[in-house]
Amino acid sequence: MELNGAKILYTIHTNIPLLGDFKITQTLVSTWIVMALLSGFAIWLGHDLKLENVSKRQAAAEFIVTRLEQFVHDNMGFHFDQYIPLVGAIFALSIGCNLISVVGLWSPTADLNTEAAWAIVVFVLIMYYKIKTNGILAYLKGLLDPIFIMAPINVLSEISTPVSMAFRHFGNILSGTVISTLLYWALASLSHVIFGWLPGVLGQFPFLQVGLPAILSLYFDIFSGLMQAFIFALLTTIYISTGFPQEEYERRKAKRKKALHTA
């Protein structure tokens, strides 16, 4: 039994300094497949929309959009509506990448590079709103609180946000993959021990591997995959919103409104 990471399917030699060669891996191919499927699904849901006599397809699309808007409003407030597509994209992509293993393809979220890329995007947005709210000097000064000797710890605290997001998602998905593989191997060995006395082909047939792995995948591949996608999307909304809280938004909105009336 072997447990390996994503395989390199093809290498494009670029001879670019520092960047090196471009490697097409199972993670990259599976991610492309998921994105293509999600894009096709979104186009199918969103085409030929009507104001009256809506179809079940349109009703399903409106339900998804409404629930996504409510999710963002509940966790971020109403001043982050521009990030509804981002949160929805991360949530849908995470679900697709988690569940694609059900059909036998490599799960992109079993590769740390996938979660790291998502976490970096969220981290950049967090830094943007923190600096936008307080200014670059105030942000840098905040790293020295309560005393300057705490600066290294405060910097590590900032960096730990994307690291914890990436490793939390990656660890849960990878652990499910590893446990499923170990159980599948253990069932094969146990089947040989119990039924190995049977004559001919019957003694070699892995009876215990029929049906039981599918039941186990209901949790490790489906339930856990959906749960981890939800948690990652939830953390995305919480971390971004903490950089620009509702109170600050309302204060600036009132200030702009007052300035307009004064002018």
Backbone hydrogen bonds in HBPLUS format (Angstrom, degrees):
<---DONOR---> <-ACCEPTOR-->    atom                        ^
c    i                          cat <-CA-CA->   ^        H-A-AA   ^      H-
h    n   atom  resd res      DA  || num        DHA   H-A  angle D-A-AA Bond
n    s   type  num  typ     dist DA aas  dist angle  dist       angle   num
A0026-GLN N   A0007-LYS O   2.95 MM  19  5.63 139.6  2.11 153.7 165.6     1
A0009-LEU N   A0024-ILE O   2.77 MM  15  5.69 140.3  1.92 147.6 159.8     2
A0010-TYR N   A0024-ILE O   3.20 MM  14  5.15 152.8  2.28 140.6 144.6     3
A0024-ILE N   A0010-TYR O   2.75 MM  14  5.15 168.0  1.77 165.2 167.8     4
A0012-ILE N   A0022-PHE O   2.70 MM  10  5.00 178.8  1.71 159.1 159.3     5
A0022-PHE N   A0012-ILE O   2.90 MM  10  5.00 157.1  1.96 158.7 154.5     6
A0020-GLY N   A0016-ILE O   2.94 MM   4  5.35 159.4  1.98 157.1 156.9     7
A0019-LEU N   A0017-PRO O   2.74 MM   2  5.56 144.8  1.87 100.4  92.1     8
A0029-VAL N   A0025-THR O   3.09 MM   4  6.40 167.4  2.11 155.2 157.8     9
A0030-SER N   A0026-GLN O   2.89 MM   4  5.96 168.3  1.90 152.2 156.1    10
A0031-THR N   A0027-THR O   2.94 MM   4  6.02 153.5  2.01 144.5 152.1    11
A0032-TRP N   A0028-LEU O   2.99 MM   4  6.24 157.1  2.05 147.6 153.5    12
A0033-ILE N   A0029-VAL O   2.98 MM   4  6.28 156.4  2.04 149.2 155.9    13
A0034-VAL N   A0030-SER O   2.93 MM   4  6.21 160.5  1.97 149.5 154.3    14
A0035-MET N   A0031-THR O   2.88 MM   4  6.10 166.3  1.90 154.2 157.9    15
A0036-ALA N   A0032-TRP O   2.88 MM   4  6.04 155.7  1.94 148.4 155.1    16
A0037-LEU N   A0033-ILE O   2.95 MM   4  6.17 158.5  1.99 149.7 155.4    17
A0038-LEU N   A0034-VAL O   2.87 MM   4  6.08 163.8  1.90 155.1 159.6    18
A0039-SER N   A0035-MET O   2.87 MM   4  5.94 156.0  1.93 143.7 150.7    19
A0040-GLY N   A0036-ALA O   2.96 MM   4  6.11 161.3  2.00 145.8 150.9    20
A0041-PHE N   A0037-LEU O   2.89 MM   4  6.06 153.8  1.96 145.2 153.0    21
A0042-ALA N   A0038-LEU O   2.86 MM   4  6.04 157.2  1.91 147.6 153.6    22
A0043-ILE N   A0039-SER O   2.93 MM   4  6.15 158.9  1.98 149.6 155.3    23
A0044-TRP N   A0040-GLY O   2.96 MM   4  6.11 156.2  2.02 143.5 150.3    24
A0045-LEU N   A0041-PHE O   2.93 MM   4  6.16 156.2  1.98 146.9 153.3    25
A0046-GLY N   A0042-ALA O   2.91 MM   4  5.97 150.9  1.99 145.0 153.1    26
A0047-HIS N   A0043-ILE O   3.13 MM   4  5.97 122.5  2.48 144.9 152.6    27
A0059-ALA N   A0055-SER O   2.90 MM   4  6.19 155.7  1.96 148.4 156.1    28
A0060-ALA N   A0056-LYS O   2.89 MM   4  6.08 150.2  1.98 142.9 150.3    29
A0061-ALA N   A0057-ARG O   3.00 MM   4  6.31 153.6  2.07 145.4 152.7    30
A0062-GLU N   A0058-GLN O   2.88 MM   4  6.11 161.7  1.92 153.3 157.6    31
A0063-PHE N   A0059-ALA O   2.94 MM   4  6.09 149.1  2.04 140.9 149.6    32
A0064-ILE N   A0060-ALA O   3.02 MM   4  6.27 158.1  2.07 147.6 152.6    33
A0065-VAL N   A0061-ALA O   3.04 MM   4  6.29 166.1  2.06 151.8 155.2    34
A0066-THR N   A0062-GLU O   2.90 MM   4  5.98 160.6  1.94 146.2 152.0    35
A0067-ARG N   A0063-PHE O   2.95 MM   4  6.10 164.7  1.97 150.7 154.6    36
A0068-LEU N   A0064-ILE O   2.96 MM   4  6.11 152.3  2.04 145.9 154.1    37
A0069-GLU N   A0065-VAL O   2.91 MM   4  6.12 159.2  1.95 150.1 155.4    38
A0070-GLN N   A0066-THR O   2.97 MM   4  6.19 158.5  2.01 147.4 153.5    39
A0071-PHE N   A0067-ARG O   2.92 MM   4  6.08 151.2  2.00 141.5 149.5    40
A0072-VAL N   A0068-LEU O   3.04 MM   4  6.31 161.4  2.07 151.7 155.2    41
A0073-HIS N   A0069-GLU O   2.90 MM   4  6.06 164.7  1.92 152.2 157.0    42
A0074-ASP N   A0070-GLN O   2.90 MM   4  5.95 157.8  1.95 147.4 153.0    43
A0075-ASN N   A0071-PHE O   3.28 MM   4  6.40 145.4  2.41 139.3 147.2    44
A0076-MET N   A0072-VAL O   2.72 MM   4  5.52 145.5  1.84 153.2 161.5    45
A0077-GLY N   A0073-HIS O   3.03 MM   4  4.41 140.4  2.19 109.2 119.5    46
A0083-TYR N   A0080-PHE O   2.97 MM   3  5.66 163.4  2.00 120.6 126.0    47
A0084-ILE N   A0081-ASP O   3.13 MM   3  5.42 169.2  2.14 113.4 115.5    48
A0087-VAL N   A0083-TYR O   2.97 MM   4  6.20 172.0  1.97 159.7 160.7    49
A0088-GLY N   A0084-ILE O   2.93 MM   4  6.03 163.5  1.96 152.2 157.5    50
A0089-ALA N   A0085-PRO O   2.82 MM   4  5.92 151.3  1.90 143.7 151.7    51
A0090-ILE N   A0086-LEU O   2.94 MM   4  6.20 164.1  1.97 155.6 159.0    52
A0091-PHE N   A0087-VAL O   2.93 MM   4  6.05 161.6  1.97 148.8 154.5    53
A0092-ALA N   A0088-GLY O   2.89 MM   4  6.00 168.6  1.90 149.6 152.9    54
A0093-LEU N   A0089-ALA O   2.84 MM   4  5.86 162.0  1.88 147.1 153.2    55
A0094-SER N   A0090-ILE O   2.88 MM   4  5.88 153.5  1.95 141.7 149.4    56
A0095-ILE N   A0091-PHE O   3.01 MM   4  6.26 159.1  2.05 147.0 152.5    57
A0096-GLY N   A0092-ALA O   2.93 MM   4  6.16 168.8  1.94 152.3 155.4    58
A0097-CYS N   A0093-LEU O   2.86 MM   4  5.98 163.0  1.89 149.1 154.0    59
A0098-ASN N   A0094-SER O   2.92 MM   4  5.99 147.6  2.03 143.9 152.6    60
A0099-LEU N   A0095-ILE O   2.93 MM   4  6.05 159.3  1.97 154.7 159.8    61
A0100-ILE N   A0096-GLY O   3.03 MM   4  5.89 129.7  2.29 143.7 153.4    62
A0102-VAL N   A0099-LEU O   2.97 MM   3  5.60 160.1  2.01 117.3 123.3    63
A0103-VAL N   A0100-ILE O   3.28 MM   3  5.85 147.0  2.40 110.4 116.9    64
A0104-GLY N   A0101-SER O   3.02 MM   3  4.98 160.2  2.06 105.3 109.3    65
A0110-ALA N   A0107-SER O   2.96 MM   3  5.48 163.5  1.99 118.2 122.9    66
A0111-ASP N   A0108-PRO O   3.04 MM   3  5.54 151.4  2.13 115.4 118.8    67
A0114-THR N   A0111-ASP O   3.09 MM   3  5.91 147.3  2.20 123.5 129.6    68
A0116-ALA N   A0112-LEU O   2.92 MM   4  6.03 158.6  1.97 155.9 163.0    69
A0117-ALA N   A0113-ASN O   3.06 MM   4  6.14 151.4  2.14 140.3 146.2    70
A0118-TRP N   A0114-THR O   3.24 MM   4  6.62 161.7  2.27 151.0 155.2    71
A0119-ALA N   A0115-GLU O   2.87 MM   4  6.04 164.0  1.90 152.8 157.6    72
A0120-ILE N   A0116-ALA O   2.92 MM   4  6.07 150.3  2.01 145.6 153.0    73
A0121-VAL N   A0117-ALA O   3.22 MM   4  6.48 156.3  2.28 146.1 151.3    74
A0122-VAL N   A0118-TRP O   3.14 MM   4  6.50 160.9  2.18 151.2 155.8    75
A0123-PHE N   A0119-ALA O   2.83 MM   4  6.02 156.2  1.89 147.7 155.1    76
A0124-VAL N   A0120-ILE O   2.93 MM   4  6.13 158.0  1.98 151.6 155.8    77
A0125-LEU N   A0121-VAL O   3.23 MM   4  6.52 156.4  2.29 145.6 151.4    78
A0126-ILE N   A0122-VAL O   2.92 MM   4  6.21 152.2  2.00 149.6 157.9    79
A0127-MET N   A0123-PHE O   2.96 MM   4  6.24 166.0  1.98 154.9 157.3    80
A0128-TYR N   A0124-VAL O   2.94 MM   4  6.10 152.6  2.02 143.2 151.4    81
A0129-TYR N   A0125-LEU O   3.06 MM   4  6.28 161.4  2.10 150.4 153.2    82
A0130-LYS N   A0126-ILE O   3.01 MM   4  6.22 154.7  2.08 150.2 157.9    83
A0131-ILE N   A0127-MET O   3.00 MM   4  6.10 164.4  2.02 150.6 154.3    84
A0132-LYS N   A0128-TYR O   2.85 MM   4  5.95 150.2  1.93 141.1 150.8    85
A0133-THR N   A0129-TYR O   2.90 MM   4  5.88 148.4  2.00 138.8 146.0    86
A0134-ASN N   A0130-LYS O   3.13 MM   4  6.24 169.2  2.14 147.9 150.4    87
A0135-GLY N   A0131-ILE O   2.65 MM   4  4.67 140.2  1.80 128.6 139.2    88
A0139-TYR N   A0135-GLY O   2.98 MM   4  6.15 152.2  2.06 147.4 155.7    89
A0140-LEU N   A0136-ILE O   2.97 MM   4  6.19 162.3  2.00 148.5 152.8    90
A0141-LYS N   A0137-LEU O   2.86 MM   4  6.04 152.9  1.93 145.6 154.0    91
A0142-GLY N   A0138-ALA O   2.89 MM   4  6.05 142.1  2.03 138.4 148.3    92
A0143-LEU N   A0140-LEU O   3.18 MM   3  5.34 141.2  2.33  98.2 108.8    93
A0144-LEU N   A0141-LYS O   2.95 MM   3  5.45 156.7  2.01 111.8 119.5    94
A0145-ASP N   A0142-GLY O   3.25 MM   3  5.34 164.6  2.28 104.3 109.0    95
A0150-MET N   A0147-ILE O   2.97 MM   3  5.78 165.7  1.99 125.9 130.7    96
A0151-ALA N   A0148-PHE O   3.08 MM   3  5.53 166.4  2.10 117.5 120.0    97
A0154-ASN N   A0150-MET O   2.94 MM   4  6.18 159.1  1.99 159.4 166.4    98
A0155-VAL N   A0151-ALA O   2.90 MM   4  6.12 156.4  1.96 157.4 163.6    99
A0156-LEU N   A0152-PRO O   2.97 MM   4  6.19 159.9  2.01 145.1 150.7   100
A0157-SER N   A0153-ILE O   2.85 MM   4  6.08 143.5  1.99 141.3 152.1   101
A0158-GLU N   A0154-ASN O   3.07 MM   4  6.39 147.9  2.18 142.7 149.8   102
A0159-ILE N   A0155-VAL O   3.01 MM   4  6.33 162.7  2.04 152.8 157.4   103
A0160-SER N   A0156-LEU O   2.84 MM   4  5.89 141.9  1.99 142.9 153.2   104
A0161-THR N   A0158-GLU O   3.34 MM   3  5.83 155.9  2.41 108.1 114.2   105
A0164-SER N   A0160-SER O   2.78 MM   4  5.72 164.0  1.80 147.4 151.5   106
A0165-MET N   A0161-THR O   3.10 MM   4  6.27 160.8  2.14 149.6 155.2   107
A0166-ALA N   A0162-PRO O   2.96 MM   4  6.06 164.4  1.99 147.9 151.9   108
A0167-PHE N   A0163-VAL O   2.95 MM   4  6.09 172.7  1.96 154.7 157.1   109
A0168-ARG N   A0164-SER O   2.91 MM   4  5.78 151.1  1.99 141.6 149.5   110
A0169-HIS N   A0165-MET O   3.36 MM   4  6.44 171.9  2.37 144.6 146.5   111
A0170-PHE N   A0166-ALA O   2.93 MM   4  6.02 167.2  1.95 152.7 156.6   112
A0171-GLY N   A0167-PHE O   2.77 MM   4  5.53 159.0  1.81 137.4 144.4   113
A0172-ASN N   A0168-ARG O   3.25 MM   4  6.33 161.6  2.28 142.9 147.1   114
A0173-ILE N   A0169-HIS O   3.14 MM   4  6.33 166.1  2.16 153.2 157.0   115
A0174-LEU N   A0170-PHE O   2.82 MM   4  5.88 167.7  1.84 156.1 160.4   116
A0175-SER N   A0171-GLY O   2.90 MM   4  5.83 155.3  1.96 139.8 147.3   117
A0176-GLY N   A0172-ASN O   3.15 MM   4  6.29 152.1  2.24 137.3 144.2   118
A0177-THR N   A0173-ILE O   3.06 MM   4  6.38 152.9  2.14 146.3 153.6   119
A0178-VAL N   A0174-LEU O   2.84 MM   4  6.12 162.2  1.87 155.4 160.1   120
A0179-ILE N   A0175-SER O   2.86 MM   4  6.00 167.6  1.87 151.1 154.7   121
A0180-SER N   A0176-GLY O   2.95 MM   4  6.02 160.3  1.99 143.7 149.5   122
A0181-THR N   A0177-THR O   2.99 MM   4  6.16 156.8  2.05 145.4 151.8   123
A0182-LEU N   A0178-VAL O   2.89 MM   4  6.15 161.2  1.93 153.9 159.0   124
A0183-LEU N   A0179-ILE O   2.88 MM   4  6.06 163.1  1.91 152.6 157.2   125
A0184-TYR N   A0180-SER O   2.93 MM   4  6.06 155.7  1.99 144.3 151.3   126
A0185-TRP N   A0181-THR O   2.98 MM   4  6.19 157.5  2.03 147.3 153.1   127
A0186-ALA N   A0182-LEU O   2.79 MM   4  6.01 156.7  1.84 148.0 155.4   128
A0187-LEU N   A0183-LEU O   2.81 MM   4  5.98 155.4  1.87 149.7 155.7   129
A0188-ALA N   A0184-TYR O   3.16 MM   4  6.37 148.2  2.26 138.5 146.6   130
A0189-SER N   A0185-TRP O   3.07 MM   4  6.39 159.0  2.12 149.4 154.5   131
A0190-LEU N   A0186-ALA O   2.83 MM   4  6.03 162.2  1.86 151.2 156.7   132
A0191-SER N   A0187-LEU O   2.85 MM   4  5.85 151.9  1.92 140.3 148.2   133
A0192-HIS N   A0188-ALA O   3.09 MM   4  6.31 149.5  2.19 140.7 148.3   134
A0193-VAL N   A0189-SER O   3.05 MM   4  6.36 149.8  2.14 144.5 152.8   135
A0194-ILE N   A0190-LEU O   2.94 MM   4  6.16 161.9  1.97 152.9 157.0   136
A0195-PHE N   A0191-SER O   2.86 MM   4  5.75 164.8  1.88 147.4 152.6   137
A0196-GLY N   A0192-HIS O   2.82 MM   4  4.65 117.3  2.22 125.7 131.6   138
A0198-LEU N   A0195-PHE O   3.12 MM   3  5.75 162.7  2.15 117.4 122.7   139
A0203-GLY N   A0200-GLY O   3.24 MM   3  5.81 137.6  2.43 109.8 118.6   140
A0204-GLN N   A0201-VAL O   2.97 MM   3  5.24 140.7  2.12 106.1 117.6   141
A0205-PHE N   A0201-VAL O   3.09 MM   4  6.25 121.7  2.45 147.2 163.1   142
A0205-PHE N   A0202-LEU O   3.38 MM   3  5.21 148.7  2.49  94.4 103.0   143
A0207-PHE N   A0205-PHE O   2.97 MM   2  5.79 125.4  2.27 112.9  97.0   144
A0209-GLN N   A0206-PRO O   3.07 MM   3  5.48 151.2  2.16 110.6 119.5   145
A0210-VAL N   A0207-PHE O   3.16 MM   3  5.66 164.0  2.19 115.5 118.9   146
A0214-ALA N   A0211-GLY O   3.15 MM   3  5.35 122.6  2.50 102.2 116.3   147
A0215-ILE N   A0211-GLY O   3.22 MM   4  6.58 148.9  2.32 149.8 158.5   148
A0215-ILE N   A0212-LEU O   3.08 MM   3  5.18 120.4  2.45  99.5 114.0   149
A0216-LEU N   A0212-LEU O   3.07 MM   4  6.40 158.3  2.12 155.0 160.9   150
A0217-SER N   A0213-PRO O   2.94 MM   4  6.13 146.2  2.06 143.2 152.4   151
A0218-LEU N   A0215-ILE O   3.20 MM   3  5.42 144.8  2.33 100.1 109.9   152
A0219-TYR N   A0216-LEU O   3.16 MM   3  5.82 145.0  2.29 112.7 120.0   153
A0220-PHE N   A0216-LEU O   3.19 MM   4  6.48 160.6  2.23 160.2 155.7   154
A0221-ASP N   A0217-SER O   2.89 MM   4  4.91 148.4  1.99 121.2 131.3   155
A0222-ILE N   A0217-SER O   3.20 MM   5  6.64 144.2  2.34 158.6 168.4   156
A0223-PHE N   A0218-LEU O   3.01 MM   5  6.28 169.7  2.02 145.1 148.2   157
A0224-SER N   A0219-TYR O   2.78 MM   5  5.75 168.1  1.79 165.0 165.7   158
A0226-LEU N   A0222-ILE O   2.94 MM   4  6.13 161.5  1.98 155.6 159.3   159
A0227-MET N   A0223-PHE O   2.95 MM   4  6.14 160.1  1.99 150.6 156.7   160
A0228-GLN N   A0224-SER O   2.92 MM   4  6.05 161.3  1.96 149.9 154.1   161
A0229-ALA N   A0225-GLY O   3.13 MM   4  6.25 152.8  2.20 141.7 149.0   162
A0230-PHE N   A0226-LEU O   3.06 MM   4  6.29 157.1  2.12 146.6 152.5   163
A0231-ILE N   A0227-MET O   2.96 MM   4  6.22 159.3  2.00 149.8 155.4   164
A0232-PHE N   A0228-GLN O   2.97 MM   4  6.11 161.1  2.01 146.6 151.3   165
A0233-ALA N   A0229-ALA O   3.08 MM   4  6.25 163.4  2.10 147.7 152.2   166
A0234-LEU N   A0230-PHE O   2.86 MM   4  6.02 154.6  1.92 147.8 155.8   167
A0235-LEU N   A0231-ILE O   2.89 MM   4  6.10 163.4  1.91 152.6 156.2   168
A0236-THR N   A0232-PHE O   2.97 MM   4  6.15 148.2  2.07 142.1 151.3   169
A0237-THR N   A0233-ALA O   3.11 MM   4  6.42 158.3  2.16 149.6 153.1   170
A0238-ILE N   A0234-LEU O   3.05 MM   4  6.30 161.0  2.09 150.8 156.3   171
A0239-TYR N   A0235-LEU O   2.88 MM   4  5.91 172.7  1.89 153.0 155.4   172
A0240-ILE N   A0236-THR O   3.16 MM   4  6.15 163.8  2.19 145.4 150.2   173
A0241-SER N   A0237-THR O   3.07 MM   4  6.04 161.4  2.11 141.8 147.7   174
A0242-THR N   A0238-ILE O   3.06 MM   4  6.20 144.5  2.19 146.1 154.7   175
A0243-GLY N   A0240-ILE O   3.13 MM   3  5.56 146.0  2.25 107.6 117.1   176
A0244-PHE N   A0241-SER O   3.11 MM   3  5.36 148.1  2.22 104.9 114.0   177
A0249-TYR N   A0245-PRO O   3.17 MM   4  6.52 157.0  2.22 150.0 156.9   178
A0250-GLU N   A0246-GLN O   2.91 MM   4  6.19 162.7  1.94 156.8 160.5   179
A0251-ARG N   A0247-GLU O   2.93 MM   4  6.13 154.7  2.00 145.4 152.8   180
A0252-ARG N   A0248-GLU O   3.01 MM   4  6.20 163.8  2.04 150.1 153.5   181
A0253-LYS N   A0249-TYR O   2.90 MM   4  6.06 154.5  1.96 148.1 156.1   182
A0254-ALA N   A0250-GLU O   2.93 MM   4  6.10 161.3  1.97 148.1 152.3   183
A0255-LYS N   A0251-ARG O   2.99 MM   4  6.19 151.3  2.08 142.4 150.8   184
A0256-ARG N   A0252-ARG O   2.90 MM   4  6.12 158.9  1.94 150.1 154.7   185
A0257-LYS N   A0253-LYS O   2.96 MM   4  6.16 157.5  2.01 146.9 153.6   186
A0258-LYS N   A0254-ALA O   2.91 MM   4  6.08 155.3  1.98 145.5 152.0   187
A0259-ALA N   A0255-LYS O   2.97 MM   4  6.17 152.7  2.05 143.4 150.9   188
A0260-LEU N   A0256-ARG O   2.97 MM   4  6.24 149.5  2.06 145.6 153.4   189
A0261-HIS N   A0257-LYS O   3.11 MM   4  6.39 154.8  2.18 146.2 152.2   190
A0262-THR N   A0258-LYS O   2.96 MM   4  6.13 151.6  2.04 145.9 154.1   191
A0263-ALA N   A0259-ALA O   2.98 MM   4  6.16 154.0  2.05 142.3 149.0   192
